[in-house]
Amino acid sequence: MEQKDIMLIVVAIVICVVICVLSPYIASGDPDGLEKSAEDSGLAEDFSIEEINGIPDAAFPDYAFASDPDSQPLQIVALVIGVLVTLVLGFGVAYIVKK
């Protein structure tokens, strides 16, 4: 891998982390999209899919830790972990496909 490719990857990761850090502070408190559709259809906020199908709950529901879902620093940690896991999986798949 060339030096400029490595630098591009590093800059992209830094941008992802900056977005993760800023997201809890600039995100709207009003639900939209999928969450708004769920509310409009009458699904309760505490509704969980595992009650129906036996599927386990998400590791970070609503991008937060279950112990303190309103803590913005914990939301940032959950977002950063999600980004890093996604990047590692993406690089892993790319590496396997390249071989």
Sequence and secondary structure as in RCSB ss.txt:
>XXXX:A:sequence
MEQKDIMLIVVAIVICVVICVLSPYIASGDPDGLEKSAEDSGLAEDFSIEEINGIPDAAFPDYAFASDPDSQPLQ
IVALVIGVLVTLVLGFGVAYIVKK
>XXXX:A:secstr
  HHHHHHHHHHHHHHHHHHHHHHHHS SS  HHHHHHHHTT  TT  THHHH     SSGGGS TT TT HHHH
HHHHHHHHHHHHHHHHHHHHHHH 
